[in-house]
Amino acid sequence: MSPRPASAPPEIPGYRHLDLLGMGGFADVFLYEQRSMGGRKVAVKVLLQGLRSDLQQAFEDEARAMARLSNHPSIVSVFDAGQTADGRAYLVMEHCPGAHLGSQVKNRPLNLAKALEVAIQVAGAVETAHAAGIVHRDIKPANILFTEFNRPALTDFGISASTTSNQGKAVGVSVPWAPPEQLAAGSQTGITGDVYSLGATLYTALAGHPPFWKPQGPNDNMSMSSRIVNEPLPPIRRDEAPPSLQRVLEVAMSKRASQRYPTALEFARALQQVQLELHLPVTAADVRAELAAVEVDDETEAGGTIAAGFVTIEATPTKSTTEFDSRFGSGFTGNTAHVNTTDLERDGLVPQVIRHGRGSVESLGPIEFTGPVPPSLDADGHTVLAAQLSGPQTAEGEPAAPTRRRASLWAVLAVVVLVLGVGAFVMIPKGSGDTATQSAGTTTPTIKPADPIGEVVPQVADLKLVNDAGSVAVSWTNPSPLPADHYLFRVVDPAATAKSYETTSDMKATVKAIPGRTCVEVILVRSNGRSSDPTAVCLVT
C-alpha cells in the first residue's frame, strides 16, 4: 500500500506557506512564515478532511491542552488555532527545526549524559501536565522535538486525557512504549502510565531501539505487546551505564502500575541521583509553582515586573515553603497551577508514603467460636446441668444429698419435657412453626454467637525509613495496640521476585538497602490471625 499524498497547504490569513514538515495519520504539518511577527517561522498542524468525529475531538483537545501548557520550557509552545476556509482545523505551534528524538537515536543512541538530561527535562514537563490535570498517554521518542537551543520539547497531546476522569478511549496507541495496562482491552492509563512511557523512551534513547524490540524479531504489534506484558525488562547493555540506572528503569517500567514511581517528578529525582553517582552536572526538573503573594512597597513603581515562574527541583531537595494542592485539583488558573508536591517536599525528602496496592497474608488458623457449655452425664447416666455446679458440695467435692435428689428430679423432668417436645415436633404440620412454639408455653433463650470477624485491624502508622550505612532502619507505631500483636515486614522490590514476610513483635526492624530505592511494607497481625492492609514507604538509598 503506497503512502497517501500530502494534503494541500491551506491559506491562513497572516501566514505564508513555505514547506511540508511531516505527515501523520490524522494531520499534516507544514512550515509557515508569520508575517505579522517579522517573518517568524512556525509549524502549522492541519487536520485532514473527512475524519471521524472522535478524531476531530482529539485534535481540539490537543489544542486546548497544549495551550494550557505551552509556556513550559520543555513543551512545544502554541501560538494560535483556528479553522481554514475549507473547514479544516489547524494549530499554529513553535517550529522545532531539529529531528525528533526517534529519528536521532535510530542512527546513533544518545550518550549517557545527554539521555539523562533529556529524560529529566521531559519528566518536568510531564509532571506539570499532570498538575494541570492532563495525562499525555502517548509519550515516545517521536513526540520529543528539539528547539533551536537544543532543548527537548514534548508535543502531540492528541490522545491525552484528564487525570480526574477516564472518559473516552484513545484513538491510537504506540505499542513499543505503551504500558502493559494500556495494551489490555478496555484499560485506561493514568499518571503511572506516563511514568512507564518516560522510562521506555529513555531506554530507547540509550539502546537505539524500543525496550522489547528484538533484532531477529518478530516485532509486530502482537508480538511486541506479548513481550511487554509478560517478559522482564532486558538490560540496557551500555558499558558506561551503572547498575543503578538499570534499576531505575525497572522500577519505572514495572508491570504493576502501583510499583512504579508514583510521579514523573520522583522518576526525575531518581535520574538526578544517577547523575550525582556519575559526577555529571545535575539537570533541573522544571515544574509549575504557584506564584507567591508579593506585597508592593509604596515606593515601588506600580505595574513593575515581578519575577516568578518555574521552580527548580534539584537532586537533593530543600524543604519547601510552598504548600501545594492536590495533583487532581483545579489545575491552571491564569498563570498559575497547583503541583502535587506536598509529599515530595515534606521534610526535604522524597515521598514518604507510596502505596503498592492491597496486600494479603495467609490466615494463622481458624477462629474459635464460643457458645454454651454442653451438659454432661453423671455415673448413673443422669444429666448434670451446668447450674448444679454452683450448688452446695460435700468435702469430697460431690453435691450434697438434697442437691442430688433435686438433680434426679430435674433429670426426670428434663426427660419428660424432651419426650413431649419431640412428640410435638413430629405432630406439627408444615408451616405452623410459630404456633407450635407458642403452644409449648416455654421460651428458649437465644445465645448470640461471637463475632467471627471482629473489628477491622488498623494499618500501622508513622512508618519511617532511615538510611544507615548499607542498611535501612525501619520503625512504626501501632494506633491501637492489643496483647500478642505482632508484625510482618518485607522489602518490596518491583524488579525482583517478591520476598516472603519476616515476623517481629517489636515496632522496628532493619533491612538491607537496595541501591537506588528501598521500599518496605509492614502489616499488623492480631492474636486471632486477623491482619491489616499493608503500609509501604520508600526511601532513596
KESE-875334 format. One line per 3 residues: number of its first residue (from 1); for each residue z negated, y, x of C-alpha. Coordinates in Angstrom, 1 decimal. Layout:
NUM	Z:Y:X  ...
This chain:
1	0.0:0.0:0.0  1.1:3.3:1.5  -1.3:6.2:1.5
4	-0.9:8.8:-1.1  0.8:12.1:-0.2  -1.4:15.2:0.2
7	-1.8:17.4:-2.9  -0.2:20.8:-2.9  -2.4:23.5:-1.5
10	-3.4:25.8:-4.4  -3.0:29.6:-4.5  -6.5:31.1:-4.3
13	-6.9:34.9:-4.6  -8.2:36.4:-1.3  -7.3:33.3:0.8
16	-4.2:32.3:2.7  -3.3:28.6:3.3  -2.9:27.6:6.9
19	-3.1:23.8:7.3  -4.2:20.4:5.9  -7.5:19.3:7.4
22	-8.1:15.9:5.7  -7.7:13.7:2.7  -10.3:11.8:0.8
25	-10.4:9.5:-2.2  -11.0:12.3:-4.7  -10.2:15.5:-2.9
28	-8.1:17.1:-0.1  -9.5:19.6:2.4  -7.3:22.5:3.6
31	-7.7:25.2:6.2  -7.5:28.7:4.7  -7.9:32.2:6.0
34	-10.3:34.5:4.1  -8.5:37.9:4.1  -11.5:40.0:2.9
37	-13.6:38.7:5.8  -11.4:39.7:8.7  -9.4:36.5:8.7
40	-12.4:34.2:8.8  -11.2:30.5:8.8  -12.7:28.4:6.0
43	-12.4:24.9:4.8  -11.4:24.5:1.1  -12.1:21.2:-0.6
46	-9.8:20.9:-3.6  -10.4:18.2:-6.3  -7.4:16.1:-7.2
49	-5.9:16.4:-10.7  -6.3:13.8:-13.4  -9.6:12.3:-12.2
52	-12.3:10.7:-14.4  -15.0:13.0:-15.9  -17.7:11.4:-13.7
55	-15.8:12.3:-10.5  -15.3:15.8:-11.7  -19.1:16.0:-12.5
58	-19.8:14.7:-9.0  -17.7:17.5:-7.5  -19.6:20.1:-9.5
61	-22.9:18.5:-8.5  -21.9:18.7:-4.8  -21.1:22.4:-5.1
64	-24.5:23.1:-6.6  -26.4:21.0:-4.1  -24.7:22.4:-1.0
67	-25.0:26.0:-2.4  -28.8:25.5:-2.6  -29.0:24.1:1.0
70	-26.1:25.8:2.8  -28.3:28.2:4.9  -29.9:25.3:6.7
73	-28.6:25.3:10.3  -27.6:21.6:10.0  -26.0:21.7:6.6
76	-22.4:22.9:6.1  -22.5:26.4:4.5  -20.8:27.0:1.2
79	-19.3:30.4:0.6  -17.6:30.2:-2.8  -16.5:27.9:-5.6
82	-14.1:28.2:-8.5  -11.1:26.8:-10.3  -7.4:27.2:-9.4
85	-4.8:28.4:-11.9  -3.6:24.8:-12.4  -7.1:23.7:-13.3
88	-8.3:22.1:-10.0  -11.9:22.8:-8.9  -12.4:24.0:-5.3
91	-15.2:24.6:-2.9  -15.0:27.1:0.0  -17.0:25.9:3.0
94	-17.8:26.7:6.6  -15.0:25.5:8.9  -16.2:23.0:11.4
97	-13.3:22.6:13.9  -14.5:19.6:15.9  -14.0:15.9:15.0
100	-16.8:14.4:12.8  -19.3:12.1:14.4  -17.5:8.9:13.1
103	-14.3:9.9:15.0  -16.2:10.8:18.1  -18.1:7.5:18.5
106	-15.0:5.3:17.8  -13.6:6.4:21.2  -16.9:6.7:23.0
109	-20.5:6.4:21.9  -22.7:9.4:22.4  -25.0:9.5:25.4
112	-28.7:8.7:24.5  -29.9:12.3:24.8  -27.2:13.7:22.5
115	-27.6:11.0:20.0  -31.3:11.6:19.7  -30.7:15.4:19.4
118	-28.2:14.9:16.6  -30.3:12.5:14.7  -33.4:14.8:14.8
121	-31.4:17.8:13.7  -29.8:16.0:10.8  -33.1:14.5:9.8
124	-34.5:18.0:9.4  -31.6:18.8:7.1  -32.2:15.7:5.0
127	-35.9:16.5:4.8  -35.0:19.9:3.5  -32.7:18.4:0.9
130	-35.5:16.1:-0.2  -37.8:19.0:-0.5  -35.3:20.6:-2.8
133	-35.2:17.5:-5.0  -31.9:16.2:-3.7  -31.2:12.7:-2.3
136	-27.9:12.6:-0.4  -27.2:8.8:-0.8  -24.1:8.8:1.5
139	-25.3:9.7:5.0  -22.9:8.3:7.5  -21.1:9.4:10.7
142	-18.0:10.7:8.9  -20.2:13.1:6.9  -21.7:14.7:10.0
145	-19.4:17.5:11.2  -19.9:19.9:14.2  -19.9:23.6:14.1
148	-18.2:25.9:16.6  -21.5:25.9:18.5  -21.5:22.0:18.6
151	-24.4:21.9:16.1  -24.3:18.9:13.7  -23.9:19.8:10.1
154	-24.3:17.4:7.2  -21.8:17.6:4.4  -20.4:15.7:1.3
157	-23.2:15.7:-1.3  -20.7:14.3:-3.8  -22.9:11.4:-4.9
160	-26.3:13.0:-4.4  -29.0:12.5:-6.9  -32.3:14.1:-8.0
163	-35.5:12.8:-6.4  -37.3:13.1:-9.7  -34.8:11.1:-11.7
166	-32.2:8.5:-11.0  -29.8:9.2:-13.9  -26.2:8.2:-13.4
169	-24.6:5.9:-10.9  -23.0:6.6:-7.6  -19.2:7.0:-7.7
172	-18.9:5.3:-4.4  -20.9:3.7:-1.6  -20.3:3.4:2.2
175	-21.3:-0.2:2.8  -21.8:-0.2:6.6  -24.5:2.5:6.4
178	-25.9:1.7:2.9  -29.5:0.4:2.5  -29.9:-3.1:1.0
181	-31.2:-1.9:-2.3  -28.1:0.3:-2.8  -25.9:-2.8:-2.4
184	-27.8:-4.6:-5.1  -26.2:-4.4:-8.5  -27.5:-1.5:-10.5
187	-30.1:-0.5:-8.0  -30.8:3.2:-7.2  -31.8:4.6:-3.9
190	-34.4:7.2:-3.1  -35.8:9.1:-0.1  -36.3:5.9:2.0
193	-32.6:5.0:1.3  -31.6:8.2:3.1  -34.0:7.3:5.9
196	-32.2:3.9:6.3  -28.8:5.6:6.4  -30.1:8.0:9.1
199	-31.2:5.1:11.2  -27.8:3.3:10.6  -26.0:6.5:11.6
202	-28.0:6.8:14.8  -27.3:3.2:15.6  -23.6:3.8:15.2
205	-23.7:6.8:17.5  -25.3:4.7:20.2  -23.4:1.5:19.7
208	-20.0:2.9:18.8  -19.8:0.7:15.6  -22.0:0.2:12.5
211	-25.1:-1.9:12.9  -23.9:-5.1:11.2  -20.3:-4.9:12.4
214	-19.1:-8.0:14.4  -16.3:-7.9:17.0  -14.9:-11.2:15.7
217	-15.5:-10.3:12.1  -15.3:-10.8:9.2  -16.1:-7.2:8.5
220	-15.0:-6.8:4.9  -17.4:-5.2:2.4  -18.6:-8.5:1.0
223	-19.4:-10.0:4.5  -21.0:-6.7:5.7  -23.2:-6.5:2.6
226	-24.4:-10.0:3.0  -25.5:-9.3:6.6  -27.2:-6.0:5.7
229	-29.2:-7.7:3.0  -30.1:-10.9:4.9  -29.8:-10.7:8.7
232	-32.1:-8.9:11.1  -31.0:-5.8:12.9  -29.0:-6.6:16.1
235	-30.2:-5.0:19.3  -28.5:-1.7:20.4  -27.6:-3.1:23.9
238	-27.8:0.1:25.7  -29.4:-0.2:29.1  -30.9:3.3:29.0
241	-32.4:2.8:25.6  -36.1:1.9:25.7  -37.6:-0.8:23.5
244	-39.4:1.9:21.6  -36.1:3.2:20.3  -35.1:-0.2:19.0
247	-38.4:-0.4:17.2  -37.9:3.0:15.6  -34.6:1.8:14.3
250	-36.1:-1.4:13.0  -38.7:0.5:11.1  -36.2:3.0:9.7
253	-33.9:0.2:8.6  -36.4:-2.3:7.3  -35.1:-4.5:4.5
256	-38.1:-3.4:2.4  -37.9:0.3:1.4  -41.7:0.5:1.3
259	-42.0:-0.4:5.0  -39.6:2.3:6.3  -40.7:5.7:7.4
262	-41.6:7.4:4.1  -39.9:10.7:5.0  -37.0:11.9:7.1
265	-39.4:14.1:8.9  -41.6:11.2:10.1  -38.4:9.5:11.3
268	-37.6:12.6:13.3  -41.1:12.7:14.8  -40.7:9.1:15.9
271	-37.5:10.0:17.7  -39.2:13.0:19.3  -41.8:10.6:20.7
274	-38.9:8.6:22.3  -37.6:11.9:23.8  -41.0:12.5:25.3
277	-41.1:9.0:26.7  -37.7:9.5:28.4  -38.8:13.0:29.6
280	-36.0:14.6:27.6  -36.2:18.1:26.0  -37.8:17.8:22.6
283	-35.4:18.7:19.8  -36.8:20.8:16.9  -36.5:19.4:13.4
286	-35.9:22.3:11.1  -37.4:22.1:7.6  -37.6:24.7:4.9
289	-41.0:26.5:4.7  -42.5:28.7:2.1  -42.4:32.4:3.0
292	-45.8:33.7:3.7  -47.1:36.7:1.8  -46.9:39.8:4.0
295	-48.8:43.0:3.4  -46.7:46.0:4.2  -48.6:48.8:6.0
298	-48.2:52.2:4.5  -46.8:53.5:7.8  -44.2:50.7:7.9
301	-40.9:51.8:6.6  -40.3:50.3:3.2  -37.4:47.9:3.0
304	-37.8:46.7:6.6  -36.7:43.2:7.6  -39.5:40.6:7.8
307	-38.6:37.6:9.9  -39.4:34.3:8.2  -37.5:31.1:7.7
310	-37.4:27.6:9.1  -40.4:26.1:10.8  -40.1:24.1:13.9
313	-41.6:20.6:13.8  -42.5:19.7:17.4  -43.2:16.2:18.8
316	-46.9:17.0:18.9  -47.5:18.9:15.7  -50.2:21.5:15.5
319	-52.5:21.9:12.5  -50.5:23.7:9.7  -51.9:26.7:8.0
322	-49.4:26.4:5.1  -50.3:24.3:2.1  -47.1:22.7:0.8
325	-46.3:21.5:-2.7  -45.1:18.0:-3.5  -41.6:17.0:-2.5
328	-41.0:16.3:-6.1  -41.8:19.8:-7.2  -39.6:22.6:-8.5
331	-37.5:22.9:-5.2  -36.0:26.1:-4.1  -36.9:29.4:-5.7
334	-34.9:32.2:-4.3  -35.0:31.8:-0.5  -38.0:29.5:-0.5
337	-38.8:25.9:-1.3  -41.7:23.7:-1.1  -41.7:20.9:1.5
340	-43.9:17.8:1.1  -45.6:18.0:4.4  -49.2:18.1:3.2
343	-49.9:14.7:4.6  -47.7:15.3:7.6  -49.7:18.3:8.8
346	-53.2:17.2:7.8  -55.4:17.3:10.9  -52.3:17.8:13.0
349	-51.3:14.2:12.8  -48.5:12.1:11.2  -49.1:10.9:7.7
352	-52.4:9.3:7.3  -51.6:7.1:4.3  -48.4:5.2:3.9
355	-48.2:2.7:1.0  -46.5:-0.6:1.8  -46.4:-1.8:-1.8
358	-48.8:-4.0:-3.7  -50.1:-7.0:-1.8  -51.9:-10.1:-2.8
361	-54.2:-12.7:-1.3  -54.9:-16.3:-2.3  -57.9:-16.9:-4.6
364	-61.0:-18.0:-2.8  -61.8:-20.5:-5.6  -62.2:-20.9:-9.3
367	-64.6:-18.6:-11.2  -67.6:-20.4:-12.6  -68.3:-19.8:-16.3
370	-71.8:-19.7:-17.7  -73.0:-20.9:-21.1  -75.9:-22.5:-23.0
373	-77.9:-25.3:-21.3  -76.8:-28.6:-22.9  -79.6:-30.8:-24.5
376	-80.9:-33.9:-22.7  -82.5:-37.2:-23.8  -86.0:-38.5:-23.1
379	-86.9:-42.0:-22.2  -86.8:-43.1:-25.8  -83.4:-41.7:-26.3
382	-84.6:-38.7:-28.3  -83.0:-35.3:-27.9  -85.1:-32.9:-25.9
385	-84.4:-29.3:-26.9  -84.5:-26.5:-24.3  -87.2:-24.8:-26.3
388	-89.6:-27.8:-25.7  -89.7:-26.9:-22.0  -91.9:-23.9:-22.7
391	-94.4:-25.8:-24.8  -97.9:-27.0:-23.7  -97.8:-29.7:-21.0
394	-100.3:-32.2:-19.5  -101.4:-32.2:-16.0  -98.7:-34.7:-15.1
397	-96.1:-32.3:-16.4  -95.4:-34.1:-19.7  -95.6:-32.4:-23.1
400	-98.9:-32.7:-24.8  -99.3:-35.2:-27.7  -98.8:-32.6:-30.6
403	-95.7:-31.4:-28.8  -94.3:-35.0:-28.5  -95.0:-35.6:-32.2
406	-93.2:-32.3:-33.1  -90.4:-33.3:-30.8  -90.0:-36.6:-32.7
409	-90.0:-34.8:-36.0  -87.4:-32.3:-34.8  -85.3:-35.1:-33.4
412	-85.2:-36.8:-36.8  -84.4:-33.6:-38.5  -81.6:-32.9:-35.9
415	-80.1:-36.3:-36.6  -80.2:-35.7:-40.4  -78.5:-32.3:-40.0
418	-75.9:-33.8:-37.7  -75.1:-36.6:-40.2  -74.9:-34.1:-43.1
421	-72.7:-31.8:-41.0  -70.3:-34.5:-40.1  -70.0:-35.7:-43.7
424	-69.5:-32.1:-44.9  -66.8:-31.6:-42.3  -64.9:-34.8:-43.4
427	-65.1:-33.8:-47.1  -63.9:-30.2:-46.5  -60.4:-29.6:-47.9
430	-57.9:-27.9:-45.7  -58.0:-24.0:-45.9  -61.7:-23.9:-47.0
433	-63.4:-23.5:-43.7  -65.2:-20.3:-44.7  -66.6:-21.8:-47.9
436	-67.9:-24.8:-46.1  -69.7:-22.7:-43.6  -71.4:-20.7:-46.4
439	-72.4:-23.8:-48.3  -74.1:-25.3:-45.3  -76.7:-22.5:-45.5
442	-77.0:-22.3:-41.7  -75.9:-19.8:-39.2  -74.8:-21.0:-35.7
445	-75.4:-18.3:-33.1  -72.3:-17.2:-31.2  -72.6:-17.1:-27.5
448	-70.3:-14.6:-25.9  -68.5:-16.1:-22.9  -68.9:-14.5:-19.5
451	-66.0:-12.2:-18.5  -63.7:-14.3:-16.2  -62.0:-11.3:-14.7
454	-64.7:-8.7:-14.2  -64.1:-5.1:-13.3  -61.1:-4.1:-11.1
457	-62.0:-4.2:-7.4  -61.6:-0.8:-5.9  -59.5:-0.2:-2.8
460	-61.2:0.7:0.4  -61.4:4.4:1.2  -61.2:6.7:4.3
463	-59.1:4.2:6.2  -58.7:5.7:9.7  -56.9:4.6:12.8
466	-57.8:5.9:16.3  -55.8:5.2:19.5  -58.0:3.6:22.2
469	-56.1:2.7:25.4  -53.7:0.0:24.1  -55.9:-0.8:21.1
472	-56.4:0.8:17.7  -59.9:1.2:16.3  -59.9:0.8:12.5
475	-62.6:2.0:10.2  -63.0:2.4:6.4  -65.6:2.8:3.7
478	-66.5:0.8:0.6  -66.6:3.0:-2.5  -68.9:0.6:-4.5
481	-70.5:-2.0:-2.2  -71.9:-5.2:-3.6  -73.7:-8.1:-1.8
484	-71.5:-10.5:0.0  -68.5:-8.1:0.1  -66.1:-8.9:2.9
487	-62.7:-7.6:4.0  -59.3:-8.8:5.0  -57.2:-6.8:7.5
490	-53.9:-7.3:9.4  -51.3:-5.3:11.3  -48.2:-4.7:9.2
493	-45.1:-4.9:11.3  -41.8:-4.3:9.4  -39.8:-5.5:12.5
496	-41.6:-8.9:12.7  -42.8:-11.8:10.5  -45.9:-10.8:8.5
499	-49.1:-11.8:10.2  -52.0:-13.6:8.4  -55.1:-11.7:7.5
502	-58.3:-11.7:9.6  -61.7:-11.6:7.9  -64.7:-9.4:8.7
505	-67.9:-8.3:6.9  -68.0:-5.1:8.8  -66.2:-1.9:7.8
508	-64.5:-1.7:11.1  -62.1:-3.7:13.3  -60.0:-3.4:16.4
511	-56.3:-4.4:16.6  -53.7:-4.4:19.3  -51.5:-1.3:19.3
514	-47.8:-1.7:18.7  -45.6:0.5:20.8  -44.3:3.4:18.7
517	-46.1:3.0:15.4  -49.0:0.8:14.3  -49.8:0.2:10.6
520	-52.9:-1.6:9.4  -53.6:-3.0:5.9  -57.2:-3.6:4.6
523	-58.3:-5.5:1.4  -61.8:-5.5:-0.2  -62.8:-9.0:-1.4
526	-65.8:-9.6:-3.8  -68.0:-12.7:-3.6  -66.3:-14.2:-6.6
529	-62.9:-14.1:-4.9  -61.5:-11.0:-6.7  -59.7:-8.6:-4.3
532	-58.4:-5.1:-4.3  -54.9:-3.9:-3.8  -54.2:-3.3:-0.1
535	-54.7:0.1:1.6  -52.4:0.8:4.5  -52.4:3.5:7.2
538	-50.0:4.1:10.1  -50.5:5.8:13.4  -48.1:6.8:16.2
541	-49.1:4.7:19.2
